[in-house]
Amino acid sequence: MNRDFSSRAKNRARYLFAGQTSTHATPHRDASQLRPGGMPDGVASPSDLDFMDRRNPFFFSDRALHSAGQYIGRTTPLPVGTFTKRPGNTILFDSGGLQFGRDPKHWRGDASRAWVLPFLEANADEAITLDVPTRVITPGMLPFDSFTTALATTVDNNRYFARHRSANVRFLSVLQGETSADAVAWYDAVKVQPFEGWAFGGTMRTDYIHVTAMMLRLIADGLLTPERNRFHFLGVGTLTHAVMLSALQQALREHLDDDDLLITFDTSSPSHLATNGKIYGYPNISPTSFAMSILRPPADPVHKDWRTPFPVTSSRIAERLLVSDLCVPAFTRQSGWDALGHEIVVNHNHESLLRGIDDANAHMEMPSAWSSELAPDTIIKAYRALRTMFRYSDPLAHLRRQKAAFAKIGGGKAREGEDE
C-alpha cells in the first residue's frame, strides 16, 4: 500500500509541490522514449511517477500546484498528465503573474487577461488571481516600474476576473508587499474584490506577526468566512514554515469554529534540487536543528555500472533503486541523470519532503515536555505562541512577547529551496 499523505495531514497546513511541465508529462510518456534500455526494476512504468493517482505504488497526495506561467500564449488544451483535474484531487493553479513580471514583453493587458482566465477555468480547481508580484518591480522598467503601477495592474486584473469569470473555480486574491505599510495599502485596494480566499506573497508572507495582523483585519472586515476560508502562502516550504502554518491554521479553525479552513503552501524545491544534482535525505530534527538534509549522490554516466543500492532511502521509490538506475548517459546532456532519472529524483525529493514535514508536525504536536527534548526551543516558542494566540484578549500583543523567537525563524528572505 502506498503512503497517503493526504490522510495524514487532516489537521495540518498542506504542502503543495509546485510541479513543472516535465513532471506533468512524464507519467504519460512512452517508456521506450524515456529509457530505450528499459525501465529500472523498481519502476514498472512511467505512470508509477504520477503521485496524484491513488493507485500509485509509492505515495499519494491529493493536492498540488501548477502554474499557467509555464504555458503563456498556449492555445491548445493542456495535455493529460499529473496535474490534470480528476475527482477527489485539488489542483491549485498560479496565474503566471511572476512570469509576466519577469518578462514584461509577454504582457498585453486585456489580451493577457483574456488568455489567463479561460486557461485557469479550464484546468484549475482553485486558482490564484493574476497579480504583479512586488518582487519583480524594477524602477525604470515598464510596465511594472513601481509599487503603484504593480498594484494598479493587479486591481485591474481582479476587476477583469470578477466581471468575466464563468466556471466553478475558487479564486484566491493575492496579498503582496515588501513592507508592512505596502502590504496594508495593497490589502485595502484589493479587498473590494474579495473572491473566495487569499494568497500571501512578498517578503512579509513569513513575518507571522504581520500575517496575524492581516488575519485580524480580514476577520474585522468580514472577509474571513466559510466562503473565503482558503489561504495559500507562495514559495515557502521549509520545515519551520510548515509547522508555523499548521499552528496558524489550527488557531484560526478553533477561533472561527471552522474545521474546513485550510492553509496551503508551495515550493518547486523537489525539481530545483534535482536540476542541481541534489536530493533530500531524512529531516535533521534535534534541539539544535530543524531542517531537511540535502545530499549530492553519484550522478555521472561513469557511475552507470554501479549496481549498488541507492544510498538514501527516505522515499519508497529510493528503496528500490540502484545507483546505476539513475546514472544513464543522456544524448542531450554531458553528464548527470537522463530525463527519466531526473523525474525519479523529483519523485524521491517530493516524498522525502512530505515525510519530513510530517515528522516536523508530529514533533510539534507532542506535549511541550517531550517536544522540548527533540526540537529547538525557538521553534517551540513561536509555534506555541501562534497555536494559542486567540486564547488571549490581544493576540498580537501575545505574539510580540515572543518577537525574538519569530525573528530567529526566518521572517523575510526565503531560504534555500524556497521560491515565490
N, C-alpha and C positions, 0 to 999 in steps of 0.2 A: 504494500500500500504506500502511496506517495505521502509526502509531508504536506499537509494542508495548512498553509499559513493564514488563510482567511479565517479558519475556525479557531485558531489560537489567539487571535487579536481582537476579539469582540469588544473589549472594553478599552482598547488602546488606540492611539493615533496610528494611522496606517501609512506605511512607506509604499510609494508608487515608483517603480522603475520607469525612468524616462527613456523609453525604447527608441532605438534607431531603426532606419529603414532596413538594414541588413537583418536585424532580429525579427522584424515583421515578416520578411520574405523567406528567410532560410528554412523554416519548418515545412514550407510548401514547395521547395525546390526538389528537383530530381536528384537522388543520391549519387547517380553516376556523374552528374555535372559537378557536384560538390567535392566528391572524393572518388576519382576514377579507380583507384586501387581498392575500393571497398570501405564500408563503414567500420569504425572501431568495434571490437567485440562488445563493449558495454553500451553501445548506442545502436539500436536496431534500425532506425531510420531518422531522417531529419525531423520528422514530426515529433520525435521524443523531446525536441528542444522547445516545443510550444508549451510554455509553463501556464498558459491560461486555458488549457484543455484539462478538464477534471480527470481524464484518464491518463494523464502524464505519469510516467513511471518514476519520476524523480521528485518533483514538488509541484504544488499548485498554488496560484494566487489569483483571486478573482478581481483584482484591481490593478490598473497600470495607467501610465500617462504616455501619450504620444503627441507629436507637435505638427500642426499644419505648416509650420515654417519650413519643414523638410520637403514640402510639396508645392511651394509657392508657384502659382501660374498653371498648375496641372489641371487639365480639363477632363481627363478620363477618370472613371471611378477608381478609388483606392482598391488595389487587388486584395484578394482574400489572404489573410495572414494572421499572425499572433494577435494583433491589435484590432481585429475585426469585431464588431459588435456581435454578441451572442447572449442568449438567455442566461441570467444568473451572474454575469460579469458586468463590470462598470469600467468603461474606457473614458478617462478624462483627457480631453484634447486641449493643449495650449493653442493659442490663436496664431502664433507666429510673430507677435509684436517684437520680440528680441531680434529675429532675423530681419524684419523690415527695418528696424532701427540700426542694425549693424551695416546694412547695405541699402541705404535710402533710395538708390536708383530703382528699386523694385516698388517703391511706394507711389501709388497713383490715386490717392484719395478715394473717392466713391467707387472707382473701378476695383481697387484692392478690397474695400469693404464688401463689394458685391461678389467677390470671389471667396473671401474668407467665410462669410456667414453660411452660404449653402454647403461649403465643404464641411464645416463643423456640424451642421444639421444632418448631413448625410452619414457622417462617420462617428459622431460622438454620442455618448450617453449623457455626459456632463462636459461643459466647455468653459474655458476662461475667456472673458471678453478681450477685445483687441485693444491693448494698451500700448503706450510708448514707454518702455522701462526707463526710469530716471538714470540708470547706469549708462545708457547709450547717448545721453545728451553730450554734444560736442560744440562748444562755443564757436561760432563762425561757420558751422557745417549745417547747411539747410537740408531738410526742413526742420530737423529736431535740434535746434541750436540753443534752447533754453528750457528751463522748467516750465515757463508759461506756455511755450508752443507745444511741449510734450503733453501737458495737462489739457490744453485746448483740443488737441487732436484726439486724445483719449475720450474726452467728453463728447466730441462729435461722433466718434466710433460707437459709443454707448447709445447715443440717440438713434443712430442708424440701426443698430441691432434691435433696440426696443420697438422701432417702427416697422421693421421688415421681417422679424423673426416669425417662423411658422411652425416648425417641428417641435416635438415634445422633448426638448433638450434643456437641462438645468444649467443656467449660466451663472458663473461666479464673477463678480465685479472686482477688478484689481485695485488694491490699495498700495501705492508706491510712496517713495520718499527716502531721501538720504539723510534728512534731519527730522526731528520731531515736528518742527514748525511746518516744514514742507508736507509731511505726512498728514497733518491735520488739515492743511489747506486742500490737499488732494481729496481727502475724505469728504470735506464739505462740498466739493464740486461734484463728486460722482454719486453722492448718496441720493440724489434726486432720481436716479435710475437704479434702484437697489438690486434688481434681478433676484436670483434665488440663493445667493451665497457670496462668499468673499475670498479673494486670493491675496495673500500678503507677499509683496515683492520689495525690492530696495533694501538698503543696509539696515533699516530699522526692524526688519522682519525677525531678527534674532535678539532683539532687545526686549526681554519679556516684561519689563516694567512698562515700556511703551505699548507693547502688544496688549497687555491687560488694560491699559488706559483706553485703547481703541475699542476693546470689547465692551468696556463700560459705556463708552459713547454709543455704540450700537444698541446696547440694552436701553439706555436712556432715550434714544431716538425711536425706539420701537422697531428696530431693523434687525434684531436677532430673535427670530421667532421660528416655530416649526417649519414655516415655508421658506426660511432663509437660514438654515442651520448647517450649512456646509462651509468648511474653511479649508483652504489649501495654502501651504507655505512653499513658495517656489525656490528650488535649488538648495535645500538643506537635507542632510542625510546622515550626519554623524550620530553615534550612539547617544551623545549628550542631548542633542536636539530631539532625538526620538523619544527619550523619556520625559523631557520637559513638555513636549507637545501632548504626550499621554496624560501628564499631570494636569495640564490646562484643560484638556477635553473632559476628564473626569470631574474636575471642579465645576465646569460650565454645565455639564449634564445634571449634577446634583442641584446646583443653584437654580437652574431653569426647569428642573423636573422634565428633562427631555433626553431620553435614552437613545434617540436617533441622531442627536447632534454628532457630527463626525468631523475630525481634523485629519487631513492627509498632507503628505509632504513628499518631495521627489528629488532625485538626482539622476544623472546619467553615469555615475561613477562605475558601475559594473562594466560598461562599454569603454569608458575613458581609461580605466586601469588596463583593460585587455589590450587596447590600442598601444599602450606603452609597455607591453610585455609584463604586466604585473597582475598579481592575484591577491584576493583576500584569503587570509587564513582564519583562525579562530579569534574571537574577541579577547583582548587583554583587559580584563576587569579585575581590579585589585584596589586596595586603599590608595595606590599611587597612580593608577592608570584606568582609563575608561575609553578605549578606542579599539578599532579593528586592527589586527596585524596585517601588514602589506608586505608581500614577498615577490621576488623575481625568480621564477623557476626556469629550468632549461627551456630554451625557446628557439634554438637554431637547427637548421637541417642536419648539422653534424651529429645531432642527438637522435636522428631518425631511427637508429637501430638500438636505442636504449630500451630493452624490453623489461624495464624495471617499473614497479608501481609508482604512480604519480605521488610526489612527496607530501601533498597536502590533502586531507580528507574531510574538509569542513563542508562538503556538499556530497549528495548521494551520487551525482554523476562522477565526481572525482574518485570515489571509492572503486569505481570500475575501470579507471583509466590507467594506461601505461604512458610513460614519458613519450615513447615513440608514436602514440596515437595523435599527439598534437604537433610534433615537430616534423611535419611533412612539407618538403620543399614546394613552394608555390611558384607558378610560372611568372606571376606578376610581382613577386617580392624577392628581394635579395636574401632575406633571412626571416626567421620567425614562423609563426603559425600560418597555415593556409586559411582559407575562408571558413571551412568547417571547424578547424581548430580554434579560430578566433571566437566563433559563436559558442563552442563548447565552454571556453573560458568565461565568456559573458554569462552563460547559464550558471556556471560554478560561482562566479562572483556574486550574482544576484541572490542565489540561495544562501551563500555564506553570509551576506549582509543581512538577509532576513533572519537567519538564525542568530546572528549577533544582536540584532535589535530585540529579538525575542528574549535572549538571555539578559540583556540590559534591563528590560522592563521587569523581568521576573526578579532581578536583584532589588529593584526599587520597591516592588510590591511586598517585599518581606517586612516584618516588623523592624523598626529602626535599630533595635539592639542587635539584630542579625546583619542587616544591610551595612551597618557601620563597620563591620569586620570585613566587608567584601568590596566596598566601593569608596571612592574619595569623599571626604567629608563635605567638600564644596558642592559636589553634585547632589548629595543627600539633602543639604540645607536648602538649595534652590528648588529641588523637586518638592520637598515638603511644604515650602512656602507657597508654591503655586497650587499644590494639591489642596491646601487648607484655607486659601485666601478669602473665600466667601463666608468663612465662619467668623470673620472679623467685621466690625462695622465699617471700617475703612480698608478695603482690600489693598489699595495702592500703598497706604502707609505700612501695612503689614509686609509687602514686598520690599519696600525701601529699607526696612530694617535689615534685610539680607542683601543690600546693594552690593557689598563686597563679593558675596558668593556669585551673584549674577554677572558681575564684571569679569570674573575669572572663567566663566563657562563659555565665553566667546560671543557676546553681543557684538555685532559689527561685521567685519570681513569674514567671508566664507573660508572654510579650511579646505585642505586637500580633499578632492573628491566631491566638492560641492560646487554647483554651477547654476546660478539663477538663469 
